[in-house]
Amino acid sequence: MARWYVDRTPGRGVPSVSLRKLLAGARFVGCPDWEVTGCASDHRRLEPGQVFVAVRDARYDGHGHVREALDRGAAGVVVEREVSDAGRLQVVVADARAAHARLCQALAGDPSERLATIGVTGARGGTVASLMIQSILRAAGLRCGLVGGSEWSEGDPARLADDVASSRTWPGGAAGLASILSYMVERRCHAGVIEVGAESLEARALEGLTFQAVAATDLALPAGTSPETALKRRRAAARLFRKIAPGGAAVVNDDDPDAEILGGLNLDARRVSFGLARPDRVDVSAAIERVDASGTRFLLLGRDRPTPVRLRLVGERHVAHALAAAAVAWSMHVELDAVVAGLEDVAEIAGSLEAVDAGQDFDVRVDEARTAESLQRALVALRSTASGRIHLVLSAHGGQDRATRRAASLVAETMADRVILTLGDPRSEDPDRCMDEMLGGFRRPGKACVQPDRRRAIEAALSEARPGDAVLIAGKGRNAYQIFADRVVPFDDFAVARGFLTGVRVRSPLARGA
């Protein structure tokens, strides 16, 4: 972890944090308190003088590396149990990952206390809703940063193309998040939106943060999720909502019972609801007027007046995401005009029904859908806009069980007019097995055209499309690689489709026997 100290006591040298004050309930061995100025949870990245926090997960247990951390110059250790190799100076806590996250935030100067920090969670739509919230706040004249699942920005859209420091891959984890939020404060952001995934919640990476608003788009779990996993995910989401500051907003989806119940967990927060099914009982709703290939038009309900919104994203699902963003904005007293402008300014989301337009007279979309549920949502959206046939490039991926594959195949057979089955990312699995299990999900296997070469499959779908048809290339989105057991090869669905449509053949490495 890099050092990014914030001196809250000017003129008193290097700032430090009292572990006694920060970690309530900790047991101190060999000292009554401990003032620390830096920390690390990976013994290989520890700098001399830092405290080593012995975190545990499925792949790493820091307790087994305490001696190595001390040899690298660790000033002491924070552990979940006393370790004989640690010597006399150690702090014992119940949850080392939570302690590490709190320590990272404190050393960064508690940036969430100086930003209007907004959390967005959910099984679907978190990325879109986060982008919409950021766009609304920018339309309101506020500088707003964004922390997504794989990238982040510090709030200035004019700088993103030129400033490498403004847009980079989010390293993940508590240390990376604290560093990013601290940078947002330095860049004088008014707000920061954090897309919170299940992994971050379960890893306790958000301990030490305070939120002004948290929105849950939904809490749906994939079919076949075990009761233990489902309970763990719901408890993690509940912890997130309990981090809302007094007077903040708990924004929940009234259409999802599991998400809706989160609104009552934090009695100090204001419950704000959104939904489409029961507009009379929610704070923010919508009446959908039209869905076509250019986007979705709806009336935004629940504010001063019914207001038309022309969303550039296709499908009812994105209206629900827009309502989540509008509800967050409503809770922050953002003007209605800024809400509408922000929603309408969000263009296509890369890899989410992303249009490939080369002037052809049929619709072509790239989507990352891999499961039956996500594939169904994408096909429903396309069916609502296409006047002709639906052509589907269906991907067979490794790492999925037979039931998941066959469920996706059944949706493809039922909802698409023409299906071309091809390879996605087989990873360590036998590609033929992946394809065979997908094909086994068809009640009429003859409906599927099997073409393992992904480039040829995409080109076959495009070559058969006619005016008014729609082509959905599903399974990878904007992931620009194809992953096999023995190699990773460059492959971009969007580039291949656009190249074919414009008459420029983009050769696949597979075609060369890579």
C-alpha positions in Angstrom: 0.0 0.0 0.0 1.4 3.4 -0.9 1.5 6.1 1.8 -1.1 8.8 1.4 -1.2 10.5 4.8 -3.4 13.5 5.4 -2.0 15.8 8.1 -5.0 16.8 10.2 -2.7 18.5 12.8 -0.4 20.9 10.9 2.9 21.6 12.4 3.0 18.4 14.5 5.1 16.3 12.1 3.9 13.0 10.5 0.2 12.4 11.3 -0.7 9.2 13.2 -3.8 7.3 14.2 -4.5 5.9 17.7 -5.5 2.2 17.4 -7.1 2.4 20.9 -9.5 5.1 19.6 -10.0 3.5 16.2 -10.5 -0.1 17.1 -13.0 -0.4 19.8 -12.9 -3.7 21.6 -9.3 -4.6 20.5 -7.0 -6.2 23.0 -3.5 -4.7 23.3 -0.6 -7.0 24.0 2.6 -5.3 25.3 1.3 -1.7 25.2 -1.7 0.4 26.3 -2.1 2.1 22.9 -0.3 2.3 19.6 0.1 5.3 17.3 0.5 4.2 13.6 1.4 6.2 10.5 1.0 3.5 7.8 -0.3 0.0 7.3 -0.3 -2.9 4.9 -2.2 -6.1 4.6 0.2 -7.9 2.3 3.6 -8.7 3.8 5.2 -8.5 0.4 4.2 -4.8 -0.1 4.9 -3.6 3.4 7.2 -0.6 3.9 9.5 -0.3 7.0 7.7 1.3 10.0 4.2 0.3 8.9 1.9 -1.9 10.9 1.1 -5.3 9.3 -2.6 -6.3 9.4 -2.9 -10.1 9.2 -6.0 -10.5 7.1 -7.5 -13.8 6.1 -9.4 -14.9 3.0 -9.7 -18.0 0.9 -6.2 -17.6 -0.7 -4.2 -15.8 1.9 -3.7 -15.9 5.7 -1.5 -13.1 7.0 -1.0 -14.9 10.3 1.3 -17.3 8.5 3.5 -14.4 7.3 4.0 -12.4 10.5 7.7 -13.3 10.8 8.3 -12.2 7.2 6.5 -8.9 7.8 8.6 -8.2 10.9 11.8 -9.0 8.9 10.7 -6.4 6.3 10.5 -3.8 9.1 6.9 -4.0 10.4 6.5 -1.9 13.5 4.0 -4.4 14.9 1.0 -6.5 13.9 -2.8 -6.5 14.1 -4.0 -10.1 14.3 -7.1 -12.1 15.0 -5.3 -14.3 17.4 -2.0 -14.0 19.3 1.0 -15.1 17.2 4.1 -16.3 18.9 6.3 -14.9 16.1 4.9 -11.4 16.6 6.8 -10.7 19.8 5.4 -8.4 22.4 3.7 -5.7 20.3 0.5 -6.9 18.8 -3.2 -5.9 18.7 -5.8 -8.6 18.7 -9.1 -7.8 16.9 -12.2 -9.9 16.0 -12.0 -9.1 12.3 -8.7 -8.1 10.8 -10.2 -7.1 7.4 -12.6 -4.7 9.0 -9.7 -3.3 11.1 -7.6 -2.8 8.1 -10.3 -1.0 6.2 -10.9 1.4 9.2 -7.2 2.0 9.5 -6.9 2.8 5.7 -9.8 5.3 5.9 -8.4 7.0 9.0 -4.9 7.3 7.5 -6.4 8.8 4.4 -8.1 11.5 6.5 -11.6 9.9 6.6 -12.5 11.3 3.1 -16.1 10.0 3.2 -16.7 12.7 5.9 -15.7 15.4 3.4 -17.6 14.1 0.4 -21.2 13.4 -0.2 -20.5 9.7 -0.5 -23.2 7.7 -2.3 -23.2 3.9 -2.4 -25.0 1.8 -5.1 -25.4 -1.9 -4.8 -27.5 -4.6 -6.5 -27.2 -7.8 -8.5 -28.1 -5.9 -11.7 -27.9 -2.3 -12.8 -25.3 -1.0 -10.3 -23.0 0.3 -13.0 -25.7 2.0 -15.0 -27.3 3.6 -11.9 -23.9 4.8 -10.7 -23.2 6.5 -14.0 -26.6 8.1 -14.0 -26.2 9.5 -10.5 -22.8 11.0 -11.5 -24.3 12.5 -14.6 -27.2 14.1 -12.7 -24.8 15.6 -10.1 -22.6 17.0 -12.9 -25.7 18.5 -14.6 -26.4 20.2 -11.2 -23.0 21.8 -11.3 -21.4 19.5 -8.8 -18.0 17.9 -9.3 -18.6 14.1 -8.7 -16.1 11.2 -8.8 -17.1 7.6 -9.5 -15.6 4.4 -8.3 -16.8 1.5 -10.4 -16.0 -2.2 -10.4 -13.1 -1.9 -12.8 -12.3 1.8 -13.2 -12.7 5.2 -11.6 -12.7 8.9 -12.3 -12.0 11.9 -10.1 -14.9 14.0 -11.3 -13.7 16.2 -14.2 -15.1 14.9 -17.5 -12.9 17.3 -19.5 -9.8 15.7 -18.0 -10.6 12.0 -18.5 -9.2 11.7 -22.0 -5.9 13.3 -21.2 -5.1 12.8 -17.5 -3.9 9.3 -16.8 -4.4 9.9 -13.1 -8.0 10.7 -13.6 -9.1 7.4 -15.1 -7.4 4.1 -14.3 -8.2 0.6 -13.1 -9.4 0.5 -9.6 -7.0 -1.8 -7.7 -9.8 -2.9 -5.4 -9.7 -3.5 -1.7 -9.8 -1.2 1.3 -6.4 0.5 0.6 -7.2 1.3 -3.0 -10.7 2.7 -2.2 -9.3 4.9 0.6 -6.6 6.2 -1.7 -9.1 7.0 -4.5 -11.5 8.8 -2.2 -8.7 10.8 -0.7 -7.7 11.8 -4.2 -11.3 13.0 -4.9 -11.1 15.2 -1.9 -7.8 16.7 -3.1 -9.4 17.3 -6.5 -12.2 19.2 -4.6 -15.0 16.8 -5.6 -18.4 17.6 -3.9 -19.5 14.0 -4.1 -18.3 10.5 -4.8 -20.4 7.6 -6.1 -19.2 4.0 -5.2 -20.5 1.0 -7.0 -20.5 -1.6 -4.3 -20.2 -5.3 -5.3 -21.0 -8.3 -3.2 -17.3 -9.2 -3.0 -16.4 -5.8 -1.5 -19.2 -6.1 1.0 -18.2 -9.6 2.0 -14.5 -8.5 2.3 -15.5 -5.7 4.7 -13.7 -3.2 2.4 -16.1 -0.4 3.2 -15.6 -0.4 7.0 -14.8 3.1 8.2 -16.9 4.8 5.5 -20.0 7.0 6.1 -22.6 7.3 3.3 -25.0 10.2 2.7 -27.1 7.9 0.6 -27.2 4.2 -0.4 -29.3 2.8 -3.2 -30.1 -0.9 -3.8 -31.2 -1.6 -7.4 -32.2 -5.1 -6.5 -30.9 -8.1 -4.5 -31.8 -10.8 -7.0 -29.5 -13.9 -6.8 -28.7 -16.4 -9.6 -30.9 -19.5 -9.7 -29.4 -22.3 -7.6 -27.7 -19.9 -5.1 -27.4 -21.8 -1.8 -29.4 -20.5 1.2 -26.1 -19.9 3.0 -24.8 -17.7 0.2 -28.1 -15.8 -0.1 -28.1 -15.1 3.6 -24.5 -13.9 3.5 -25.3 -11.5 0.7 -28.3 -10.1 2.4 -26.4 -9.6 5.7 -23.6 -7.8 3.7 -26.2 -5.5 2.1 -27.7 -4.8 5.5 -24.3 -3.7 6.8 -24.0 -1.3 4.0 -27.3 0.4 4.8 -26.4 0.7 8.4 -23.5 2.9 7.3 -25.8 5.7 6.2 -25.3 8.8 8.2 -28.1 10.2 10.4 -30.5 12.1 8.1 -29.1 10.3 5.0 -31.2 8.4 2.5 -31.9 4.7 2.2 -33.0 4.4 -1.4 -34.8 1.1 -2.2 -36.6 -0.7 -5.0 -40.2 -1.2 -4.1 -40.5 -3.8 -6.9 -38.0 -6.1 -5.2 -39.1 -7.4 -1.8 -35.6 -8.3 -0.7 -34.2 -4.9 -1.6 -37.3 -3.0 -0.2 -36.8 -4.4 3.3 -33.4 -2.7 3.5 -35.2 0.7 3.8 -36.2 -0.1 7.4 -32.8 -1.2 8.8 -31.4 2.2 9.6 -33.8 4.1 11.7 -31.7 7.2 11.5 -32.0 7.3 7.7 -34.8 8.5 5.5 -36.5 5.8 3.4 -36.9 6.8 -0.3 -38.5 4.3 -2.6 -38.8 3.9 -6.4 -40.5 1.4 -8.6 -42.6 0.8 -11.6 -45.2 -1.7 -10.4 -47.0 0.4 -7.8 -46.5 4.1 -8.6 -49.1 5.2 -6.0 -47.0 4.0 -3.1 -43.4 5.0 -4.1 -41.6 8.3 -4.0 -40.3 8.1 -7.6 -41.9 6.2 -10.5 -42.4 6.3 -14.3 -44.9 5.7 -17.0 -43.2 4.2 -20.1 -44.4 5.7 -23.3 -42.2 4.3 -26.0 -39.2 1.9 -26.5 -37.4 1.8 -29.8 -33.9 1.3 -31.2 -33.0 4.9 -30.3 -33.8 4.6 -26.6 -36.7 4.8 -24.2 -39.2 7.6 -23.5 -41.0 7.8 -20.2 -42.7 10.2 -17.9 -40.8 10.7 -14.6 -43.4 10.7 -11.8 -43.2 11.8 -8.1 -41.5 15.1 -8.5 -43.1 18.5 -9.0 -44.9 17.4 -12.1 -44.8 14.5 -14.6 -41.8 15.2 -16.7 -40.8 13.6 -20.0 -37.4 11.9 -20.2 -35.8 10.7 -23.4 -33.4 8.0 -22.2 -30.8 7.0 -24.8 -30.6 3.4 -23.3 -32.9 0.7 -24.6 -35.3 -1.3 -22.5 -37.5 -1.2 -19.4 -34.7 -2.3 -17.2 -32.8 0.9 -17.7 -35.9 2.9 -16.7 -35.7 1.2 -13.3 -32.0 2.2 -13.1 -33.0 5.8 -14.0 -35.6 5.8 -11.2 -32.9 4.7 -8.7 -30.7 7.5 -9.8 -33.6 10.0 -9.7 -34.5 8.9 -6.2 -31.0 9.5 -5.0 -31.0 12.9 -6.6 -34.5 13.6 -5.0 -33.1 12.8 -1.6 -30.3 15.3 -2.2 -32.7 18.0 -3.3 -31.3 18.2 -6.8 -33.4 20.4 -9.2 -35.7 18.5 -11.5 -34.2 20.0 -14.6 -30.7 18.7 -13.6 -32.2 15.2 -13.0 -33.7 15.1 -16.5 -30.6 16.5 -18.2 -28.3 14.1 -16.3 -30.4 11.1 -17.3 -30.6 12.1 -20.9 -26.9 12.7 -21.1 -26.0 9.1 -20.4 -25.2 7.4 -23.7 -24.7 3.7 -24.3 -23.0 1.6 -21.6 -20.1 -0.4 -23.1 -21.0 -4.0 -23.3 -24.6 -3.5 -22.2 -26.8 -3.7 -25.4 -24.2 -1.5 -27.0 -25.1 -0.6 -30.6 -22.8 -1.3 -33.5 -23.8 1.3 -36.1 -22.1 1.3 -39.5 -25.1 2.6 -41.4 -26.7 -0.8 -41.8 -30.5 -1.2 -42.0 -30.7 -3.6 -39.1 -29.9 -3.3 -35.4 -26.7 -4.9 -34.0 -26.0 -5.0 -30.2 -23.2 -6.3 -28.1 -24.1 -7.5 -24.6 -22.2 -9.3 -21.8 -25.2 -11.6 -21.0 -24.2 -15.1 -20.0 -26.9 -16.4 -17.8 -30.5 -17.3 -18.7 -31.8 -14.3 -16.7 -29.5 -11.7 -18.3 -30.0 -13.1 -21.7 -33.7 -13.0 -21.3 -33.6 -9.3 -20.3 -31.5 -8.4 -23.3 -33.7 -10.3 -25.8 -36.9 -8.8 -24.3 -35.4 -5.3 -24.9 -34.5 -6.2 -28.5 -37.9 -7.8 -29.2 -39.6 -4.6 -28.2 -37.7 -2.6 -30.8 -37.2 -5.0 -33.8 -39.8 -5.4 -36.5 -38.1 -8.4 -38.0 -36.2 -11.5 -36.8 -33.8 -11.8 -33.8 -30.4 -13.3 -34.6 -28.5 -14.4 -31.5 -24.8 -15.3 -31.2 -24.9 -17.5 -28.0 -21.6 -18.1 -26.1 -20.4 -21.2 -24.4 -18.2 -20.4 -21.4 -16.2 -22.3 -19.0 -16.8 -22.1 -15.2 -20.5 -22.7 -15.5 -22.4 -25.8 -14.4 -24.6 -27.8 -16.8 -27.9 -26.4 -15.4 -26.8 -22.8 -16.0 -25.7 -23.5 -19.5 -28.9 -25.4 -20.4 -31.1 -22.7 -18.9 -29.4 -20.1 -21.1 -29.9 -22.4 -24.2 -33.6 -22.8 -23.5 -34.0 -19.0 -23.3 -32.1 -18.6 -26.6 -34.2 -21.2 -28.3 -37.5 -19.8 -27.0 -36.9 -16.1 -27.6 -34.6 -15.9 -30.6 -35.5 -16.7 -34.2 -32.0 -17.8 -35.2 -29.2 -19.0 -32.9 -25.6 -19.5 -33.7 -23.7 -21.3 -30.9 -20.0 -20.4 -30.5 -17.2 -20.4 -28.0 -16.9 -17.6 -25.4 -14.2 -18.0 -22.7 -13.8 -21.8 -22.2 -10.9 -21.1 -19.8 -9.6 -24.4 -18.3 -12.6 -26.5 -19.5 -12.7 -28.6 -22.7 -14.3 -26.3 -25.4 -16.2 -29.3 -26.8 -17.7 -30.1 -23.5 -18.8 -26.5 -23.0 -20.5 -26.5 -26.5 -22.1 -29.9 -26.0 -23.7 -29.0 -22.7 -25.1 -25.8 -24.2 -26.4 -27.7 -27.2 -28.0 -30.2 -24.7 -30.2 -27.4 -23.5 -32.1 -27.1 -26.8 -35.3 -29.1 -27.1 -34.7 -28.9 -30.9 -30.9 -29.0 -31.3 -31.3 -28.5 -35.0 -32.4 -24.9 -34.4 -28.9 -24.0 -33.3 -26.1 -23.5 -35.9 -22.8 -24.6 -34.2 -19.8 -22.5 -35.2 -16.9 -22.7 -32.6 -14.9 -20.0 -34.3 -16.3 -16.8 -32.8 -15.4 -14.5 -35.7 -17.1 -16.7 -38.2 -20.2 -17.0 -35.9 -20.5 -13.2 -35.6 -20.1 -12.8 -39.4 -22.6 -15.5 -40.1 -25.2 -13.8 -37.9 -24.6 -10.4 -39.6 -24.6 -11.8 -43.1 -28.1 -13.3 -42.6 -29.7 -10.2 -41.1 -32.2 -8.3 -43.2 -33.8 -4.8 -42.8 -35.7 -4.5 -39.6 -33.9 -7.5 -37.9 -31.8 -7.3 -34.8 -28.5 -9.1 -34.1 -27.5 -9.8 -30.5 -23.9 -10.8 -29.9 -24.0 -12.1 -26.3 -21.6 -13.4 -23.8 -18.5 -11.1 -23.7 -19.6 -7.4 -24.0 -16.4 -5.3 -24.2 -14.1 -7.9 -22.8 -11.4 -7.7 -25.4 -9.9 -11.2 -25.0 -10.9 -14.8 -25.4 -9.5 -17.0 -22.6 -8.5 -20.6 -23.2 -6.7 -23.1 -21.0 -3.3 -22.5 -22.7 -3.6 -19.0 -24.1 -5.3 -15.6 -24.0 -6.0 -14.1 -27.4 -7.2 -10.6 -28.4 -10.8 -10.6 -29.5 -13.3 -7.7 -29.4 -16.9 -8.5 -30.4 -17.6 -4.8 -31.1 -14.5 -4.4 -33.4 -15.2 -7.7 -35.3 -18.8 -6.7 -35.9 -18.0 -3.2 -37.0 -15.2 -4.4 -39.2 -17.5 -6.8 -41.0 -20.3 -4.2 -41.4 -17.9 -1.6 -42.8 -16.3 -4.2 -45.2 -13.0 -4.4 -43.3 -12.3 -7.9 -42.1 -10.8 -8.0 -38.6 -8.9 -11.3 -38.5 -9.3 -13.4 -35.4 -6.1 -15.0 -34.0 -8.1 -18.2 -34.0 -8.2 -18.1 -37.8 -4.4 -18.2 -37.8 -4.3 -21.2 -35.4 -3.2 -19.1 -32.4 
